[in-house]
Amino acid sequence: METNKKITKIVVNKEDEITDVVSAIVSTVNQRIVLTFAEDSDLLISPINLRVILETADEREKLLITQIIKNPTGVRNATLAGLYVTESPNLPTEDMWEDEEINRAKRLSQEKKPPSAPAQQAKEQNQDQNIQQKSDISDFQKRIDEAMRKSAKEQEQEQKENENDDFLIAVDKDIPITYEDENTNEIDDSKEISFSTMNHKTKGGQRKNPLSPKIKNFFASLKTRFSSNKIYPIVLISIVLVAILSAVVYYFTAPFVRVNIYIKGKEVSIEKVFEGNENIKEIDFQNLKIPIKKENIEKSSSTTISATGTAYKGDKAKGVVRLTFKNTEGCKDIDPIQIPAGTTITAKNEGKSYNTDSAITIECNQIAEVNITASEVGEEYNLPMGTFFVVQGFESEKVYGSSSKEITGGNKKEYRILTQGDVNSGVEGLKKSAYEEGEREMKDKSGGTWELIPESLTSEVISNSIETSKKVGEEADQVDLSLKIRTTATFYMKEGFDNGIAELLKKEAEEKNLFENENNLELTLGDDVTKEITVIQNDNNGVKVKLTAKASVKPKINKEEIISQLRKMSWKDGNQYLKSLSYSEKETEVEFNPKNFPERLKYFPKKQGGILIEVKETF
């Protein structure tokens, strides 16, 4: 219960009773009450209950407006009870409250008028006075007693109507039969009784006892009258014919046969090798050939690489060396030696090499000077005077020398150059990224029809396509590198593989006769088909694809065909036929209903729906 300003809202639930509603009205302190029926309630079935609620509100000087949502019957009964009814879920407007206040004034004024029917009003007033004489009964109890009294009147009136129901008899035609009323003991020729039914439904929905005294008296009277005239044999024959007809109808309509066929899936597997062929358009499952195609993609790629080589630039050290040609055996018949320009002489202890600037000739046991220049730039080639040298191509004991003064002038500065290694690394990086991009594009070519053979995917650099913005050995920090890469791949057709796999598996199961059945079974695959497709060869000799598949296979049961066959068979032959439909360790079950039907009379019904077949899978 929730209060909004001076309005009290009472929400009636399905389980609430009239006592709950009346108590809520009595206990509220607000003058205005909204009674809301949001659910179906038994209180809306009769106007009497609603009238009690209204009278309670009037006696307590309350204004009552009823909200009844989506219940036309409740709205009608509430209106009959005199309640102000609204079907809107919103709170009542001020105009509604003013209308209800006018209605309440009219109700109170009508209660003060003398009764229009003295006898009936006097009776009701006496009953009300008897109730009021009990001083210990509250106003709330008065409303309940009044509702119960009026409800009792309605039930009494309904019972009288039920007892006055007419009966009807029909044997070929309606025959008027008089009977003795057990209440009046008089003969009434105006009523008729139904002989076609032993139970008669009253208006209240209750069935009368077929062996009630009234019916017993009727059949006793009927037997007496029939035994004294010629109608009795006719009635007896009619009853027998009806019984026979009923038995025939029962025989052809009552039987119902339920058949449970049990199946168990069995595993079947295959392994097939298909040969790739570029000249066919669809998979040849008979000759084990599969369409293939080859694709290639050429892409230009470029990047920037860093030069990592090191080089030096600067001046080479220069100096003068005095060379000696010594021969300890004497100089007779010894020719002078010739040292060409550019001859390498090496500082023996320091390991530095120099080149002669000019050619010189040295006589036996003589000394000659020659200018030298360091082979590389750098300060490390600056050496002191007196440094010992040996000459390339001559024995160090016969030809040797020393610097006559300091060797000076050598210096150097380091810088970066492009090396071949830098180029090779850049090419490998481009090749890797191009491979990944080519693989993505190749996979996009697969679609729903073709499948890429991963082993066939290759990428290679197109010869003479590598270009750099600097030559190898040149000074550089960043170098532009570009090339072209060709990606190739082979595809095999996968469209139609699933259907073909299903046929191959079913054919394998049929050849192995997994179900050991002489009937020409139509098999079907379960949903657990697993397959694996691998490429076992992809070279110049061709492409070969291996298929491995596994699934459970079970018979396909044609229920309509079985029912059609059973309708043509006797009970014995039909059962033999059903026993032959054995697809698991559990045999086919046949259940005939009604269960107490004679065995020799059982048959397979021809009526529509007379045979029900259920296929159950066992594990």
Secondary structure, DSSP 8 states (H G I E B T S, - for coil): -EEETTEEEEEE-TT--HHHHHHHHHH---SEEEEEE-S--GGGS-HHHHHHHHHHHHHTT-EEEEEE-S-HHHHHHHHHTT-EEE--SS---HHHHHHHHHHHHHHHHHHTS--SSHHHHHHHHHHHHHHHT-TT--HHHHHHHHHHHHHHHHHHHHHHHHHT--B---SSS-----EE-TTT--EETT-B--SS-S--B-TTS-B--TT-HHHHHHHHHHHHHHHTSTHHHHHHHHHHHHHHHHHHHHHHHS-EEEEEEEE--EEEEEEEEEEEETT-SS-BTTTTEEEEEEEEEEEEEEEEEE--EEEEEEEEEEEEEEEEE--TT--TT---EEE-TT-EEEETTTTEEEEESS-EEE-TTEEEEEEEEEEEESGGG-B-TT-EEEETTS-TTTEEEEESS-BB--EEEEEEE--HHHHHHHHHHHHHHHHHHHHHHHHHTTTTTEEE-GGG-EEEE-TT--EESS-TTSB-SEEEEEEEEEEEEEEEE-TTHHHHHHHHHHHHHHHHTTT--SS---EEE-S--EEEEEEEEEETTEEEEEEEEEEEEEE---HHHHHHHHHTS-HHHHHHHHHH--BSSS--EEEEESTTS-GGG-----STTSEEEEEEE--
